[in-house]
Each structure stands twice: as C-alpha cells, then as structure tokens.
C-alpha cells in the first residue's frame, strides 16, 4: 500500500489517481496511525516551506515521518514535499525542515530573461543511475511550479538536474528517501514512469 500524507497542503487526489491508473494501491493518510499499513509513502505539497512545516507539526506528522523514514521504507517528496525533506528552508525566514537529506532550500535566482516562479515544462539531466529515474532519458520534459530549490550538502544525493537560467537539483535520493522538484503526476508518460518506478523501488539502506 502506498500512503499519501494529508497535512492540508497539496492536491492529493491527482497523486492517488496517478497510482490508481498504474494499478498500484494508494490511499490518502489523514493521520499518523495510518502509516502502519503503508509499504511506501509520498509527501506531496504546494505553497510555502514555513507554512507546510507548521501544518505538519500541528497535525502530528513530524515525529511520525521521522519514525517512518528510520524504518527503511521508501519515502518520496514531491515539489514542496521534496523541499521539506531537507534540513532547512529560507522561505519567509529560516525554518527547520525534516532533516532527511542534508542541505538547504533557497530562492531561485535565474539568469535573465528567466523569471521566478519557474512554471511549466522543462527537461532533466540525469546525474547518476538510480531506480527512481530508470528508463528516463536525458532531455525528457517534466512539469515544474516552484520559486525555491534544494541545495544538498552532498552533490552525490542529486539524481537529476534541470536548467532554468542556471542549474538546480530536480531530484534527490539518499538511502530510502527520495524527492522530486517537479510534479510527476502532471508530467504525462515520463512522470507516470517515475511513479511506477517508486512503487517498485526497494532501497538499499
């Protein structure tokens, strides 16, 4: 069973529908007690880093997510959900994150004529082999909507980059934790391939 964390931030139904379309059982988890029945977990999200972390804390998710990640089961963040995996974010002032991937989330500063937010289709460059991006060729387009980007302390945590007036990390993986800056559920066949990869990924922790 694939769990999708409901903490009041993000379009959960589109993620669940994508997994359903692929034939994978997925359910929206409204509280931490539902995690016991999940083999893998998705942390979605749209909006600001600080507001999302406050919502996770208010709804009792922070400790539950840390226990889940420590269990070795696969966990993937999407868009803002990827950013929340990091140590801290700068949006609306420094805010601690979940700390599953070491590094910071900082504002995009693209070279002109590119403007923030980065919104629309852009292509990926794979940086190393990983089951999450298996079958994804360099140059395939994915759908992005974001104004901040992740800067991992260890460059080896990156599995894909994107160029938007300068390179930024578009995908990370560290142990059983992974993150995607783009929206795979909105990225047509290539995005569905990544979700399918996640549904069958068995991380080596």
C-alpha positions, 0 to 999 in steps of 0.5 A, a space after each residue: 500500500 502506498 500512503 499519501 500524507 494529508 497535512 492540508 497542503 497539496 492536491 492529493 487526489 491527482 497523486 492517488 489517481 496517478 497510482 490508481 491508473 498504474 494499478 498500484 494501491 494508494 490511499 490518502 493518510 489523514 493521520 499518523 496511525 495510518 502509516 502502519 499499513 503503508 509499504 511506501 509513502 509520498 509527501 506531496 505539497 504546494 505553497 510555502 516551506 514555513 507554512 507546510 512545516 507548521 501544518 505538519 507539526 500541528 497535525 502530528 506528522 513530524 515525529 511520525 515521518 521521522 519514525 517512518 523514514 528510520 524504518 527503511 521504507 521508501 519515502 518520496 517528496 514531491 515539489 514542496 514535499 521534496 523541499 521539506 525533506 531537507 534540513 532547512 528552508 529560507 522561505 519567509 525566514 529560516 525554518 527547520 525542515 525534516 532533516 532527511 537529506 542534508 542541505 538547504 532550500 533557497 530562492 531561485 535566482 535565474 539568469 535573465 530573461 528567466 523569471 521566478 516562479 519557474 512554471 511549466 515544462 522543462 527537461 532533466 539531466 540525469 546525474 547518476 543511475 538510480 531506480 527512481 529515474 530508470 528508463 528516463 532519458 536525458 532531455 525528457 520534459 517534466 512539469 515544474 511550479 516552484 520559486 525555491 530549490 534544494 541545495 544538498 550538502 552532498 552533490 552525490 544525493 542529486 539524481 537529476 538536474 534541470 536548467 532554468 537560467 542556471 542549474 538546480 537539483 530536480 531530484 534527490 535520493 539518499 538511502 530510502 528517501 527520495 524527492 522530486 522538484 517537479 510534479 510527476 503526476 502532471 508530467 504525462 508518460 515520463 512522470 507516470 514512469 517515475 511513479 511506477 518506478 517508486 512503487 517498485 523501488 526497494 532501497 538499499 539502506 
